[in-house]
């Protein structure tokens, strides 16, 4: 890890005569909360931040590039954030979600860079104009066709293009507890490698988190096993893995990008889907515009509710962390789908 991260804060404060050194040390501690001998971790957005904090515990200091309330897909990095990337001991990100972050990380020069897309297989779910996702009848359905986005150690393809390497695959793996557990195991292994002195703690925390994710998977399986309908309509196609895992059918107003606009034909198609599949709720989310979702619901006589893609935690989020929000999502799906 970077040697200067292991210098105690008190020692740095004593270097007043070295003005630039002292200023730099204060900035690292005050702005990022790093220092004190902890592993300096930079996470691209909330799902990566949650894993780093849950597994790293007291041995890491985590900084996230995406502040609460910011829609991560549209993030533009400030020069200071780009510069701070190079100071990290470990970077956790998910290629394909944030193009600006992907580019900055590729240029950061940090040795320990972990791309979550390389820790589990990625699949294609829907398109930018629709976003259909069909699960198997037994709820275990993950199709044989998927895009395995395992690149090199920094997650880039042979042409150096992050988005090309994903080949249109859906990056929203954290909304499937099983896939998120796979990513968690990779994050734990990366921390063990970066900081072997605390490997036992990282391993224990990883096991605890994976076990808890297993419990969440069981709750979703049981809660969604018997429902009046399997179809749900949501703002953008973020829930493809969740739909496949639990035998549901996602119908997205927009595509993978939450800011993409649906065509009039797509809106008309969704009105037909709602009648045919007995859909009673249109889901929207807190970090993207709810205008189209509420317009569709109003025109079709449907209710609205929140289905959170968990790209960030704010004061509007129905829960304080990943697990609370996922249980809130489960409650909303059970209600909308008519769970029995």
TORRO-204909 format. One line per 5 residues: number of its first residue (from 1); their letters; for each residue x, y, z of C-alpha. Coordinates in Angstrom, 1 decimal. Each point is the difference from the previous one (the first is absolute). Last residue first. Layout:
NUM) A) X,Y,Z; ... .
This chain:
340) XXXXX) -49.9,-15.0,-1.4; 2.1,2.8,-1.7; -2.1,2.3,-2.0; 2.6,1.3,-2.4; -0.1,3.6,1.2 .
335) XXXXX) -0.1,-0.9,3.7; 2.7,-2.6,-0.2; 2.1,2.3,-2.2; -0.2,2.9,2.5; 0.9,-2.2,2.9 .
330) XXXXX) 2.9,-1.5,-1.9; 1.3,3.5,-0.8; -0.2,1.0,3.6; 2.0,-3.1,0.9; 2.5,1.1,-2.6 .
325) XXXXX) 0.1,3.5,1.5; 0.7,-1.4,3.5; 2.6,-2.3,-1.2; 2.0,2.6,-2.0; 0.0,2.6,2.6 .
320) XXXXX) -2.1,2.7,1.8; -3.4,-1.0,-1.4; -2.8,1.4,-2.2; 2.3,2.6,-1.7; -1.2,3.6,0.2 .
315) XXXXX) 2.7,1.1,2.4; 2.5,-1.4,-2.5; 1.7,-3.3,-0.7; 1.4,-0.6,-3.5; -0.2,-2.4,-3.0 .
310) XXXXX) -2.4,-2.1,1.8; -2.3,-0.8,-2.9; -3.0,1.1,2.2; -3.4,-1.2,-0.9; -2.2,2.9,1.2 .
305) XXXXX) -3.8,-0.1,-0.5; -2.7,1.1,-2.4; -3.6,-1.0,-0.5; -1.5,-0.7,-3.4; -2.9,1.7,-1.9 .
300) XXXXX) 1.8,-0.4,-3.3; 0.4,3.7,-0.8; 1.0,0.8,3.6; 2.5,-2.9,0.2; 1.6,1.0,-3.3 .
295) XXXXX) 0.3,3.6,1.1; 1.4,-1.1,3.4; 2.6,-2.1,-1.6; 0.9,2.7,-2.6; 0.4,2.7,2.7 .
290) XXXXX) 2.0,-2.1,2.6; 3.3,1.5,-0.9; 3.0,-1.9,1.3; 1.6,-0.3,3.5; -3.1,-1.0,2.0 .
285) XXXXX) -1.5,-2.8,-2.2; -3.2,-0.8,-1.8; -2.3,-3.0,0.0; -3.2,-0.3,-1.9; -2.7,-2.0,1.9 .
280) XXXXX) -3.1,-2.0,-0.9; 1.3,-2.4,-2.6; -2.6,-2.6,-1.0; 2.2,-1.5,-2.7; -2.2,0.9,-3.0 .
275) XXXXX) -1.1,3.4,1.2; 3.5,1.1,1.1; 1.6,-1.4,-3.1; -2.3,2.0,-2.2; 0.8,3.2,1.8 .
270) XXXXX) 3.7,-1.0,-0.3; -0.3,-0.3,-3.7; -1.5,3.5,-0.3; 2.9,1.4,1.9; 2.4,-1.9,-2.2 .
265) XXXXX) -1.7,1.3,-3.2; 0.2,3.6,1.4; 3.8,-0.6,0.2; 1.7,-0.3,3.4; 2.5,2.6,1.0 .
260) XXXXX) 3.5,-1.0,1.3; 0.9,1.6,3.3; -0.1,-3.3,2.0; 2.6,-1.6,-2.3; -0.6,-3.8,0.0 .
255) XXXXX) -3.2,0.7,-2.0; -3.0,2.2,0.7; -3.5,-1.0,0.8; 1.2,-3.4,1.2; -2.1,-3.1,0.0 .
250) XXXXX) 1.5,-2.6,2.4; -1.4,-3.5,0.0; 0.5,-2.1,3.2; 1.4,-3.4,0.7; 2.0,0.9,3.1 .
245) XXXXX) 3.5,0.1,-1.3; -0.9,1.2,-3.5; -2.0,2.9,1.4; 2.8,0.9,2.4; 2.6,-0.1,-2.8 .
240) XXXXX) -2.1,2.2,-2.2; -0.8,2.6,2.7; 1.7,3.0,-1.4; -2.0,0.4,-3.2; -1.2,3.5,0.6 .
235) XXXXX) -3.2,1.5,1.5; -1.8,-3.2,1.0; -2.9,-2.2,-1.1; -0.5,-3.3,1.8; -1.1,-3.3,-1.4 .
230) XXXXX) -0.3,-3.3,1.9; -3.7,0.3,0.9; -2.1,-1.3,2.8; 3.0,-1.1,2.0; 1.3,-3.2,1.5 .
225) XXXXX) 3.8,-0.4,0.4; 0.6,3.8,0.4; 0.4,0.1,3.8; 1.6,-3.4,0.3; 2.7,0.6,-2.6 .
220) XXXXX) 0.5,3.6,1.1; 0.5,-1.0,3.6; 2.3,-2.8,-0.9; 2.2,2.4,-2.1; 0.1,2.3,3.0 .
215) XXXXX) 1.2,-2.8,2.2; 2.7,-0.8,-2.4; 1.1,3.6,0.0; 0.4,-0.3,3.8; 2.2,-3.0,-0.5 .
210) XXXXX) 2.1,1.8,-2.5; 0.4,2.9,2.4; 1.1,-2.2,2.9; 2.4,-1.9,-2.2; 1.5,3.2,-1.4 .
205) XXXXX) 0.4,1.4,3.5; 1.9,-3.1,1.1; 2.3,0.1,-3.0; 0.7,3.7,0.4; 0.8,-0.5,3.7 .
200) XXXXX) 2.4,-2.9,-0.8; 1.7,1.9,-2.7; 0.9,2.9,2.4; 3.8,-0.2,-0.4; -0.5,-1.1,-3.7 .
195) XXXXX) -1.1,3.5,-1.0; -0.2,0.3,-3.8; -0.4,-3.8,-0.5; -2.6,-0.3,2.8; -1.8,3.0,-1.4 .
190) XXXXX) -0.2,-1.5,-3.5; -1.3,-3.3,1.4; -2.8,1.8,1.8; -1.0,2.0,-3.1; -0.1,-3.3,-2.0 .
185) XXXXX) -2.2,-1.6,2.7; -2.3,3.0,-0.1; -0.3,-0.2,-3.7; -1.3,-3.6,0.3; -2.4,1.1,2.7 .
180) XXXXX) -1.3,2.7,-2.3; -0.7,-2.7,-2.5; -2.1,-1.9,2.5; -1.7,3.1,1.4; -1.1,1.1,-3.5 .
175) XXXXX) -0.4,3.8,0.1; 3.8,0.4,0.2; 0.4,-1.4,-3.5; -1.3,3.2,-1.7; 2.7,0.0,-2.8 .
170) XXXXX) -2.3,-1.2,-2.8; 2.0,-1.1,-3.1; 0.1,2.2,-3.1; 3.4,-1.3,-1.2; 1.6,0.4,3.5 .
165) XXXXX) 3.4,0.2,-1.6; -1.2,2.7,-2.4; -1.1,2.1,3.0; 3.5,-0.2,1.6; 2.0,0.5,-3.2 .
160) XXXXX) 3.7,-0.9,0.1; -0.1,-2.0,-3.2; 1.0,-3.2,1.7; -2.8,0.4,2.5; 0.4,1.9,3.3 .
155) XXXXX) -0.9,-1.3,3.5; 3.1,1.2,1.8; 1.3,-3.6,0.5; -0.8,-0.8,-3.7; -3.5,-0.4,-1.2 .
150) XXXXX) -2.7,-2.2,1.4; -3.2,1.3,-1.5; -1.7,-3.4,-0.5; -3.0,1.0,-2.1; -2.7,-2.5,0.5 .
145) XXXXX) -1.9,-2.6,-2.0; -0.8,-3.0,2.1; -2.8,1.8,1.7; -0.3,0.5,3.7; -3.3,-1.3,1.2 .
140) XXXXX) -0.2,-1.1,3.6; -3.6,1.3,0.4; -1.6,-3.3,-0.8; -1.8,1.4,-3.0; 3.2,1.5,-1.4 .
135) XXXXX) 0.4,3.7,0.1; -0.9,2.4,-2.9; 1.7,3.4,-0.4; -1.4,2.5,-2.4; 1.8,3.3,-0.2 .
130) XXXXX) -1.5,2.3,-2.5; 1.8,2.6,-2.0; 3.5,-0.2,1.4; -0.2,-3.7,-0.2; -1.0,-2.9,2.2 .
125) XXXXX) 2.2,-2.0,2.4; 3.4,-1.2,-1.3; 2.0,-2.1,2.5; 3.1,0.5,2.2; 2.0,-2.7,1.6 .
120) XXXXX) 1.4,0.6,3.4; 3.3,1.4,1.4; 1.3,1.8,-3.1; -3.0,2.4,-0.1; 0.9,0.9,3.6 .
115) XXXXX) 3.2,1.7,-1.3; 2.8,0.0,2.6; 2.9,2.4,-0.3; 3.1,-0.7,2.2; 2.9,1.5,-1.9 .
110) XXXXX) -1.2,3.6,-0.3; 1.4,1.8,-3.1; -3.1,2.2,-0.1; -0.5,0.0,-3.8; -2.3,-3.0,-0.3 .
105) XXXXX) -1.7,1.2,3.1; -0.8,3.4,-1.6; -1.5,-1.6,-3.1; -2.2,-2.4,1.9; -1.1,2.8,2.3 .
100) XXXXX) -1.2,2.2,-2.9; -1.8,-3.0,-1.6; -2.0,-0.7,3.2; -2.0,-3.3,0.0; 2.1,-1.9,-2.5 .
95) XXXXX) 2.7,-1.2,2.3; -0.9,-0.6,3.6; 2.4,1.6,2.4; 2.3,-0.8,3.0; 3.3,1.8,0.2 .
90) XXXXX) 2.7,-1.0,2.5; 3.0,1.8,1.5; -1.5,3.4,-1.2; 2.2,3.0,-0.6; -0.4,-0.1,-3.8 .
85) XXXXX) -3.7,0.3,0.3; 0.5,3.2,2.0; 1.1,1.8,-3.2; -3.2,-0.9,-1.8; -2.1,1.1,3.0 .
80) XXXXX) 1.8,3.3,0.1; -0.6,0.6,-3.7; -3.7,-0.5,0.5; -1.5,-3.2,-1.4; -3.2,0.0,-2.2 .
75) XXXXX) -2.6,-2.4,1.2; -3.0,-0.6,-2.3; -0.4,-3.7,0.6; 0.5,0.6,3.8; -3.1,2.2,0.5 .
70) XXXXX) 1.2,2.2,2.8; -2.1,0.1,3.2; 2.7,-1.2,2.3; 3.6,0.6,-1.4; 1.4,-2.1,-2.8 .
65) XXXXX) 3.8,-0.3,0.3; -0.2,-2.0,3.2; 2.8,0.1,2.7; 0.6,-2.9,2.3; 2.5,-0.2,2.8 .
60) XXXXX) 0.8,-3.6,0.7; 1.0,-2.1,3.0; -3.0,0.7,2.2; -2.3,-1.9,-2.3; 1.4,-1.0,-3.3 .
55) XXXXX) -2.7,-2.5,-0.9; -3.1,2.1,0.8; 1.8,3.3,-1.0; 1.3,-1.3,-3.3; -3.2,-1.8,-0.9 .
50) XXXXX) -2.1,3.1,0.8; 2.3,2.3,-2.0; -0.3,-2.3,-3.0; -3.8,0.1,0.0; 0.2,3.8,0.8 .
45) XXXXX) 2.1,1.3,-2.8; 3.6,-0.1,-1.4; 1.7,-1.1,3.2; 3.4,1.3,1.0; 1.8,-2.0,2.8 .
40) XXXXX) 2.8,1.4,2.1; 1.2,-2.9,2.2; 0.2,1.3,3.6; 3.2,1.2,1.6; -1.6,2.9,1.8 .
35) XXXXX) -0.8,1.8,-3.3; -3.1,0.4,-2.1; -3.1,2.0,0.7; 0.0,1.2,-3.6; -0.2,3.7,0.2 .
30) XXXXX) 1.5,0.5,3.5; 2.6,-2.7,0.0; 1.4,0.3,-3.5; -0.3,3.8,0.1; 1.8,0.2,3.3 .
25) XXXXX) 2.9,-2.1,-1.4; 0.2,2.1,-3.1; 0.1,3.2,2.0; 2.7,-1.4,2.3; 2.1,-1.1,-3.0 .
20) XXXXX) -0.4,3.4,-1.6; 1.0,1.9,3.1; 3.0,-2.0,1.0; 0.7,2.0,3.1; -3.3,-1.3,1.4 .
15) XXXXX) 1.3,-3.6,0.0; -1.5,-0.7,3.4; -3.5,-0.5,-1.5; 1.4,-2.9,-2.0; 1.2,-1.7,3.1 .
10) XXXXX) -3.4,0.4,1.7; -1.8,-1.5,-3.1; 2.0,-3.2,0.3; 1.9,-0.9,-3.2; -1.4,-3.2,-1.6 .
5) XXXXX) -1.7,1.8,-2.8; 3.3,1.5,-1.1; 1.2,-3.5,-1.0; -2.6,-0.6,-2.6; -1.1,-3.6,0.3 .
